Amino acid sequence: MFVTLGNEHIIFYSHHNVYYLVFKNLNKEQAKAKIDIANIKRKLNNITITFSIGATQYIIDEDTFESINIRCDEANEEASIENNESSFVVK
């Protein structure tokens, strides 16, 4: 299952409340700005919803699907452990 964000960006649901945001042709600063928007605390009735976000950059000609997933999983786990509020970790 996926939802597009514009013509080149996608959100992909993986499992157990884990989503992947894939940004194409963005530099780190542009991607960080989009992630900062996604990482804003939300309120649903009296419940505060926060996010933990792990991120990595795709390295052309070096990365595989597995290497990207490993780094994202590690970053997300670290962000989840530190998540008193919204958190963001890059590996």
Buried (B, 14 or more C-beta within 10 A) or exposed (E): EEEEBEEEBBBEEEEEEBBBBEBEEBEEEEBBEBBEEBBEEEEEEEEEEEBBBBBBBEEEEEBEEEEBBEBBBBBBBBBBEEBEEBBBBBB
